[in-house]
Amino acid sequence: MGDLSAAQIAAVRKTWDMVRPNYKNLGAEFFGFFFGKHPEYKAKFVNLQNIPDSQLAASTEAKGHGVRVLSALSSYVDNLDDKPVLLDLLKKNGRDHIPRGLTTQHYTNILNCLIAFMEQKLGGAFDANAKAAWHATATVIVNILGEGLKG
């Protein structure tokens, strides 16, 4: 799976704790950011595909999906140091997304966008150390999700 150091986990948790209190609103905003970078992915989100980008941030559907996605991410961050639980959570997420035809590249792209979004939102608090820790974490997440995508 690839191990994260205690320092990497601490950096990820520190920055995640800065966005966690507001992820209800940030989730919808993130999807607007993500679809701006990857408009071709919007069709994969059945509940969001017909919402104009200009209305995503105010959309109940986007807020709901944002909460679900960022809640899941919170559970991953909270369990980075508990491999059995992290494996279970991520493999299940991968299996759940098999019917949508997702690949590890889809997950890589969304996590890279999340890192860029957090860097934008947190400014100087999201330093090079935090960015490197998030990229290492994203690699671990994608590798485990990939196992789940195999069924």
Residue frames as a rotation matrix with the C-alpha (Angstrom) as fourth column:
MET 1
0.573 0.819 0.000 0.00
0.819 -0.573 0.000 0.00
0.000 0.000 -1.000 0.00
GLY 2
-0.188 -0.674 0.715 2.88
0.456 -0.704 -0.544 2.34
0.870 0.223 0.440 0.63
ASP 3
0.148 0.204 -0.968 3.42
0.989 -0.053 0.140 3.78
-0.023 -0.978 -0.209 4.03
LEU 4
0.471 0.025 0.882 3.02
0.128 -0.991 -0.040 7.41
0.873 0.132 -0.469 4.93
SER 5
-0.618 -0.725 -0.305 5.28
0.476 -0.037 -0.879 8.86
0.625 -0.688 0.368 7.57
ALA 6
-0.029 0.563 -0.826 3.92
0.974 -0.171 -0.151 10.30
-0.226 -0.808 -0.543 10.78
ALA 7
-0.615 -0.266 -0.742 5.01
0.189 -0.964 0.190 13.73
-0.766 -0.023 0.642 9.53
GLN 8
-0.950 0.311 0.020 3.10
-0.027 -0.144 0.989 13.30
0.310 0.939 0.145 6.26
ILE 9
-0.235 0.905 -0.356 -0.03
0.825 0.379 0.418 12.19
0.513 -0.195 -0.836 8.09
ALA 10
-0.156 0.126 -0.980 0.27
0.789 -0.580 -0.201 15.14
-0.594 -0.805 -0.009 10.47
ALA 11
-0.884 -0.218 -0.413 0.64
-0.044 -0.842 0.538 17.60
-0.465 0.494 0.735 7.56
VAL 12
-0.737 0.675 0.028 -2.40
0.224 0.205 0.953 16.17
0.637 0.709 -0.302 5.78
ARG 13
-0.045 0.759 -0.650 -4.50
0.967 0.195 0.161 16.24
0.249 -0.622 -0.743 8.94
LYS 14
-0.471 -0.189 -0.862 -3.42
0.550 -0.826 -0.119 19.77
-0.689 -0.530 0.493 9.85
THR 15
-0.955 0.097 -0.281 -4.48
-0.269 -0.684 0.678 21.17
-0.126 0.723 0.679 6.48
TRP 16
-0.561 0.806 -0.188 -7.62
0.398 0.462 0.793 19.04
0.726 0.370 -0.580 6.29
ASP 17
-0.225 0.458 -0.860 -8.67
0.960 -0.045 -0.276 20.33
-0.165 -0.888 -0.430 9.70
MET 18
-0.795 -0.101 -0.598 -8.58
0.074 -0.995 0.069 23.84
-0.602 0.011 0.799 8.21
VAL 19
-0.786 0.520 -0.334 -11.20
-0.515 -0.251 0.820 22.98
0.343 0.816 0.465 5.59
ARG 20
-0.799 0.441 -0.408 -13.22
0.494 0.869 -0.030 20.37
0.342 -0.226 -0.912 7.49
PRO 21
-0.612 0.613 -0.500 -15.48
0.382 -0.324 -0.866 22.87
-0.693 -0.720 -0.036 9.34
ASN 22
-0.109 0.553 -0.826 -16.72
-0.571 -0.715 -0.403 24.34
-0.814 0.428 0.394 6.04
TYR 23
-0.909 -0.374 0.181 -16.76
-0.069 0.565 0.822 21.35
-0.410 0.735 -0.540 3.73
LYS 24
-0.029 0.958 0.287 -20.53
0.647 0.237 -0.724 21.59
-0.762 0.164 -0.627 3.22
ASN 25
0.761 0.291 -0.580 -20.04
-0.142 -0.797 -0.587 24.77
-0.633 0.529 -0.565 1.21
LEU 26
-0.113 -0.912 -0.393 -16.58
-0.760 -0.175 0.626 23.94
-0.640 0.370 -0.674 -0.09
GLY 27
-0.406 -0.020 0.914 -17.74
0.262 0.955 0.137 20.64
-0.875 0.295 -0.383 -1.59
ALA 28
0.624 0.693 0.362 -20.04
0.592 -0.116 -0.798 22.29
-0.510 0.712 -0.482 -4.11
GLU 29
0.728 -0.436 -0.530 -17.41
-0.538 -0.842 -0.047 24.93
-0.425 0.319 -0.847 -4.83
PHE 30
-0.302 -0.878 0.371 -14.83
-0.413 0.471 0.780 22.20
-0.860 0.082 -0.504 -5.36
PHE 31
-0.026 0.324 0.946 -16.99
0.656 0.719 -0.229 20.47
-0.754 0.615 -0.231 -7.95
GLY 32
0.942 0.289 -0.169 -17.26
0.097 -0.718 -0.690 23.75
-0.321 0.633 -0.704 -9.86
PHE 33
0.277 -0.935 -0.220 -13.45
-0.796 -0.351 0.493 23.99
-0.538 0.038 -0.842 -9.75
PHE 34
-0.358 -0.418 0.835 -13.06
-0.038 0.900 0.434 20.34
-0.933 0.123 -0.338 -10.80
PHE 35
0.389 0.584 0.713 -15.48
0.706 0.308 -0.637 20.58
-0.592 0.751 -0.292 -13.73
GLY 36
0.846 -0.187 -0.499 -13.68
-0.368 -0.883 -0.291 23.74
-0.387 0.430 -0.816 -14.83
LYS 37
-0.182 -0.983 -0.013 -10.49
-0.805 0.142 0.576 21.67
-0.564 0.115 -0.818 -15.14
HIS 38
-0.970 -0.115 0.212 -12.19
-0.012 0.901 0.433 18.49
-0.241 0.417 -0.876 -16.41
PRO 39
-0.345 0.908 -0.238 -15.53
-0.876 -0.403 -0.267 19.34
-0.338 0.116 0.934 -18.07
GLU 40
-0.305 0.186 -0.934 -15.60
-0.625 0.701 0.344 15.90
0.718 0.689 -0.098 -19.68
TYR 41
-0.928 -0.105 -0.358 -16.11
0.174 0.725 -0.666 14.33
0.329 -0.680 -0.655 -16.24
LYS 42
-0.692 0.693 0.204 -19.39
-0.681 -0.533 -0.501 16.09
-0.238 -0.486 0.841 -15.55
ALA 43
0.007 0.715 -0.699 -21.30
-0.809 0.415 0.416 13.43
0.588 0.563 0.582 -17.50
LYS 44
-0.535 -0.275 -0.798 -20.13
0.149 0.900 -0.410 10.84
0.831 -0.338 -0.441 -14.93
PHE 45
-0.957 0.212 -0.196 -22.11
0.152 -0.209 -0.966 12.67
-0.246 -0.955 0.168 -12.22
VAL 46
-0.521 0.811 0.265 -25.75
0.750 0.286 0.597 11.86
0.408 0.510 -0.757 -12.99
ASN 47
0.333 0.720 -0.609 -27.15
0.925 -0.376 0.062 14.29
-0.184 -0.584 -0.791 -10.40
LEU 48
0.075 -0.403 -0.912 -24.90
0.243 -0.880 0.409 17.14
-0.967 -0.252 0.032 -11.51
GLN 49
-0.573 -0.504 0.646 -24.58
0.684 0.139 0.716 16.78
-0.450 0.852 0.265 -15.26
ASN 50
-0.042 0.645 0.763 -27.57
0.885 -0.330 0.328 19.00
0.463 0.689 -0.557 -16.13
ILE 51
0.688 0.211 -0.695 -26.80
0.590 -0.720 0.365 21.80
-0.423 -0.661 -0.620 -13.69
PRO 52
0.731 -0.449 0.514 -25.15
0.190 -0.590 -0.785 24.80
0.656 0.671 -0.345 -15.37
ASP 53
-0.129 -0.897 -0.423 -21.67
0.813 0.148 -0.563 25.43
0.567 -0.417 0.710 -13.99
SER 54
-0.609 -0.094 0.788 -22.74
-0.123 -0.970 -0.211 28.92
0.783 -0.225 0.579 -12.93
GLN 55
0.289 0.828 0.480 -25.37
-0.735 -0.129 0.666 27.36
0.613 -0.545 0.572 -10.62
LEU 56
0.109 -0.288 -0.951 -23.32
0.231 0.938 -0.257 24.51
0.967 -0.192 0.169 -9.15
ALA 57
-0.828 -0.559 0.050 -22.20
0.089 -0.218 -0.972 26.32
0.554 -0.800 0.231 -5.98
ALA 58
-0.595 0.680 0.429 -25.83
-0.802 -0.472 -0.365 27.05
-0.045 -0.561 0.827 -5.03
SER 59
-0.029 0.604 -0.797 -27.18
-0.612 0.619 0.491 23.66
0.790 0.502 0.352 -6.09
THR 60
0.443 0.290 0.848 -28.60
-0.865 0.388 0.319 21.36
-0.236 -0.875 0.422 -3.43
GLU 61
0.997 -0.060 -0.055 -27.44
0.037 0.936 -0.351 18.38
0.072 0.348 0.935 -5.47
ALA 62
0.297 -0.950 0.092 -23.86
0.050 -0.081 -0.996 19.69
0.954 0.300 0.023 -5.69
LYS 63
-0.050 -0.271 0.961 -23.83
-0.913 -0.379 -0.154 20.52
0.406 -0.885 -0.229 -1.99
GLY 64
0.740 0.415 0.530 -25.12
-0.608 0.750 0.262 17.05
-0.289 -0.515 0.807 -1.16
HIS 65
0.879 -0.455 -0.144 -22.60
0.284 0.741 -0.609 15.30
0.384 0.494 0.780 -3.37
GLY 66
0.104 -0.865 0.492 -19.83
-0.315 -0.498 -0.808 17.54
0.943 -0.070 -0.324 -2.07
VAL 67
0.231 0.054 0.971 -20.73
-0.973 -0.003 0.232 16.59
0.015 -0.999 0.051 1.50
ARG 68
0.962 0.160 0.223 -20.69
-0.171 0.985 0.030 12.88
-0.215 -0.067 0.974 0.60
VAL 69
0.640 -0.768 -0.016 -17.32
0.309 0.276 -0.910 13.09
0.703 0.578 0.414 -1.16
LEU 70
-0.094 -0.728 0.679 -15.63
-0.463 -0.572 -0.677 15.28
0.881 -0.378 -0.284 1.43
SER 71
0.528 0.303 0.793 -17.11
-0.843 0.297 0.448 13.21
-0.100 -0.905 0.413 4.29
ALA 72
0.973 -0.226 -0.038 -15.57
0.212 0.950 -0.230 10.14
0.088 0.216 0.972 2.69
LEU 73
0.261 -0.929 0.262 -12.28
0.142 -0.232 -0.962 11.98
0.955 0.288 0.072 2.36
SER 74
0.160 -0.140 0.977 -12.50
-0.884 -0.460 0.079 12.94
0.439 -0.877 -0.197 6.03
SER 75
0.880 0.196 0.433 -12.86
-0.392 0.815 0.427 9.28
-0.270 -0.546 0.794 6.94
TYR 76
0.723 -0.690 -0.043 -9.75
0.457 0.523 -0.719 8.47
0.519 0.500 0.693 4.88
VAL 77
0.033 -0.715 0.699 -7.75
-0.308 -0.672 -0.673 11.26
0.951 -0.193 -0.242 6.52
ASP 78
0.395 0.212 0.894 -8.92
-0.907 -0.063 0.416 10.14
0.144 -0.975 0.168 9.96
ASN 79
0.855 0.020 0.518 -7.76
-0.179 0.949 0.260 6.58
-0.487 -0.315 0.815 9.26
LEU 80
0.639 -0.675 -0.369 -4.44
-0.566 -0.088 -0.819 7.15
0.520 0.733 -0.439 7.50
ASP 81
-0.428 -0.838 0.340 -2.72
-0.848 0.242 -0.470 5.47
0.312 -0.490 -0.814 10.43
ASP 82
-0.142 0.446 0.884 -5.19
-0.495 0.741 -0.454 2.55
-0.857 -0.502 0.116 10.63
LYS 83
-0.794 -0.351 -0.497 -4.38
-0.584 0.211 0.784 0.43
-0.171 0.912 -0.373 7.57
PRO 84
-0.836 0.494 0.239 -7.12
0.513 0.858 0.022 -2.20
-0.194 0.141 -0.971 7.93
VAL 85
0.085 0.905 -0.417 -9.87
0.509 -0.399 -0.763 0.43
-0.857 -0.147 -0.494 8.18
LEU 86
-0.113 -0.199 -0.973 -8.36
-0.588 -0.776 0.227 2.55
-0.801 0.598 -0.029 5.41
LEU 87
-0.965 -0.259 -0.053 -8.12
-0.206 0.615 0.761 -0.49
-0.164 0.745 -0.646 3.13
ASP 88
-0.504 0.847 0.170 -11.76
0.760 0.529 -0.378 -1.38
-0.410 -0.061 -0.910 3.80
LEU 89
0.194 0.605 -0.772 -13.04
0.163 -0.796 -0.583 2.16
-0.967 -0.013 -0.253 3.18
LEU 90
-0.243 -0.388 -0.889 -11.09
-0.715 -0.548 0.435 2.71
-0.656 0.741 -0.145 -0.02
LYS 91
-0.987 -0.095 0.132 -11.65
0.007 0.787 0.617 -0.70
-0.162 0.609 -0.776 -1.56
LYS 92
-0.232 0.971 0.053 -15.39
0.751 0.214 -0.624 -0.33
-0.618 -0.105 -0.779 -0.95
ASN 93
0.201 0.256 -0.946 -15.34
-0.261 -0.916 -0.304 3.09
-0.944 0.307 -0.117 -2.62
GLY 94
-0.697 -0.526 -0.487 -13.58
-0.616 0.091 0.783 1.56
-0.368 0.845 -0.388 -5.62
ARG 95
-0.853 0.425 0.304 -16.10
0.478 0.869 0.127 -1.30
-0.210 0.253 -0.944 -5.85
ASP 96
0.012 0.919 -0.394 -18.99
0.510 -0.344 -0.788 1.16
-0.860 -0.192 -0.472 -5.55
HIS 97
0.180 0.003 -0.984 -17.69
-0.531 -0.841 -0.099 3.07
-0.828 0.541 -0.150 -8.56
ILE 98
-0.728 -0.412 0.548 -17.17
0.159 0.677 0.719 0.11
-0.667 0.610 -0.427 -10.90
PRO 99
0.073 0.823 0.563 -20.64
0.866 0.228 -0.445 0.61
-0.495 0.520 -0.696 -12.50
ARG 100
0.771 0.202 -0.604 -19.68
0.013 -0.953 -0.302 4.21
-0.637 0.225 -0.737 -13.36
GLY 101
0.796 -0.481 0.368 -16.67
0.550 0.319 -0.772 3.03
0.254 0.817 0.518 -15.34
LEU 102
0.849 -0.507 0.151 -14.15
-0.528 -0.801 0.282 4.93
-0.022 -0.319 -0.947 -13.23
THR 103
0.566 -0.774 -0.283 -10.44
0.468 0.585 -0.663 4.26
0.678 0.243 0.694 -13.50
THR 104
0.236 -0.576 -0.782 -7.49
0.910 -0.150 0.386 5.11
-0.339 -0.804 0.489 -11.32
GLN 105
-0.701 -0.493 0.516 -6.82
0.665 -0.714 0.221 8.02
0.259 0.497 0.828 -13.69
HIS 106
0.181 0.838 0.514 -10.21
0.296 -0.545 0.784 9.53
0.938 0.010 -0.347 -12.81
TYR 107
0.816 0.113 -0.567 -9.31
0.572 -0.020 0.820 9.35
0.082 -0.993 -0.081 -9.12
THR 108
-0.221 -0.962 -0.162 -5.84
0.945 -0.252 0.209 10.75
-0.241 -0.107 0.965 -9.76
ASN 109
-0.534 0.040 0.844 -7.32
0.494 -0.795 0.350 13.71
0.686 0.605 0.405 -11.60
ILE 110
0.546 0.799 0.251 -9.91
0.225 -0.429 0.875 14.50
0.807 -0.421 -0.414 -8.94
LEU 111
0.663 -0.355 -0.659 -7.33
0.720 0.064 0.691 14.25
-0.203 -0.933 0.298 -6.14
ASN 112
-0.482 -0.843 0.236 -4.86
0.876 -0.464 0.131 16.44
-0.001 0.270 0.963 -8.03
CYS 113
-0.199 0.512 0.836 -7.66
0.259 -0.795 0.549 19.00
0.945 0.326 0.026 -8.44
LEU 114
0.803 0.482 -0.350 -8.47
0.429 -0.061 0.901 18.72
0.413 -0.874 -0.256 -4.75
ILE 115
0.101 -0.859 -0.502 -4.84
0.942 -0.080 0.326 19.45
-0.320 -0.506 0.801 -3.90
ALA 116
-0.688 -0.329 0.647 -4.83
0.594 -0.767 0.242 22.50
0.417 0.551 0.723 -6.20
PHE 117
0.240 0.878 0.413 -8.16
0.242 -0.466 0.851 23.64
0.940 -0.104 -0.325 -4.73
MET 118
0.741 -0.007 -0.672 -6.87
0.671 0.051 0.740 23.33
0.029 -0.999 0.042 -1.17
GLU 119
-0.357 -0.932 -0.068 -3.71
0.921 -0.363 0.143 25.20
-0.158 -0.012 0.987 -2.11
GLN 120
-0.485 0.277 0.830 -5.87
0.351 -0.807 0.475 27.99
0.801 0.522 0.294 -3.52
LYS 121
0.546 0.834 0.078 -8.15
0.213 -0.229 0.950 28.09
0.810 -0.502 -0.303 -0.47
LEU 122
0.790 -0.226 -0.570 -5.49
0.606 0.150 0.781 27.81
-0.091 -0.962 0.256 2.22
GLY 123
0.846 -0.478 0.236 -2.84
-0.331 -0.818 -0.471 30.02
0.418 0.320 -0.850 0.65
GLY 124
-0.022 -0.983 0.181 0.39
-0.747 -0.104 -0.656 30.07
0.664 -0.150 -0.732 2.64
ALA 125
0.125 0.130 0.984 -0.92
-0.881 0.471 0.049 27.53
-0.457 -0.872 0.173 5.15
PHE 126
0.905 0.131 0.405 -0.73
0.071 0.891 -0.448 24.96
-0.419 0.434 0.797 2.34
ASP 127
0.325 -0.887 -0.329 3.05
-0.790 -0.446 0.422 24.99
-0.521 0.123 -0.845 2.07
ALA 128
-0.023 -0.433 -0.901 5.38
-0.878 0.440 -0.189 22.77
0.479 0.786 -0.390 0.05
ASN 129
-0.915 -0.313 0.256 5.50
-0.404 0.741 -0.537 20.24
-0.021 -0.595 -0.804 2.88
ALA 130
-0.221 0.924 0.312 1.71
-0.354 0.222 -0.908 19.97
-0.909 -0.311 0.278 2.98
LYS 131
0.419 0.366 -0.831 1.50
-0.888 -0.023 -0.458 19.72
-0.187 0.930 0.316 -0.80
ALA 132
-0.453 -0.670 -0.587 4.08
-0.731 0.657 -0.185 16.91
0.509 0.346 -0.788 -0.89
ALA 133
-0.867 0.180 0.464 2.26
-0.260 0.632 -0.730 15.09
-0.425 -0.754 -0.502 1.93
TRP 134
0.148 0.986 -0.082 -1.05
-0.539 0.011 -0.842 15.36
-0.829 0.169 0.533 0.07
HIS 135
0.231 -0.117 -0.966 0.51
-0.942 0.222 -0.252 14.04
0.244 0.968 -0.059 -3.15
ALA 136
-0.831 -0.541 -0.129 1.96
-0.473 0.810 -0.346 11.07
0.292 -0.227 -0.929 -1.25
THR 137
-0.586 0.702 0.405 -1.44
-0.232 0.333 -0.914 10.48
-0.776 -0.630 -0.032 0.36
ALA 138
0.314 0.708 -0.632 -3.20
-0.831 -0.118 -0.544 10.73
-0.460 0.696 0.551 -3.01
THR 139
-0.303 -0.511 -0.805 -0.88
-0.817 0.575 -0.057 8.06
0.491 0.640 -0.591 -4.39
VAL 140
-0.974 -0.016 0.225 -1.74
-0.158 0.760 -0.631 5.73
-0.161 -0.650 -0.742 -1.50
ILE 141
-0.203 0.979 0.018 -5.47
-0.405 -0.068 -0.912 6.43
-0.891 -0.193 0.410 -1.92
VAL 142
0.271 0.304 -0.913 -5.43
-0.958 -0.002 -0.286 5.82
-0.089 0.953 0.291 -5.68
ASN 143
-0.658 -0.581 -0.479 -3.45
-0.621 0.778 -0.091 2.60
0.426 0.237 -0.873 -5.33
ILE 144
-0.876 0.378 0.300 -5.94
0.007 0.632 -0.775 1.16
-0.482 -0.677 -0.556 -2.85
LEU 145
0.066 0.927 -0.368 -8.96
-0.579 -0.265 -0.771 2.41
-0.813 0.264 0.520 -4.81
GLY 146
-0.166 -0.228 -0.959 -7.47
-0.968 0.221 0.115 0.69
0.186 0.948 -0.258 -7.83
GLU 147
-0.988 -0.152 0.005 -7.63
-0.147 0.951 -0.272 -2.62
0.037 -0.269 -0.962 -5.96
GLY 148
-0.429 0.900 0.074 -11.32
0.011 0.087 -0.996 -1.98
-0.903 -0.427 -0.047 -5.29
LEU 149
0.076 0.444 -0.893 -11.95
-0.865 -0.416 -0.280 -1.12
-0.496 0.794 0.352 -8.93
LYS 150
-0.727 -0.401 -0.558 -10.83
-0.630 0.712 0.310 -4.63
0.273 0.577 -0.770 -9.85
GLY 151
0.192 0.939 -0.284 -13.88
-0.600 0.341 0.723 -5.98
0.777 0.032 0.629 -8.02
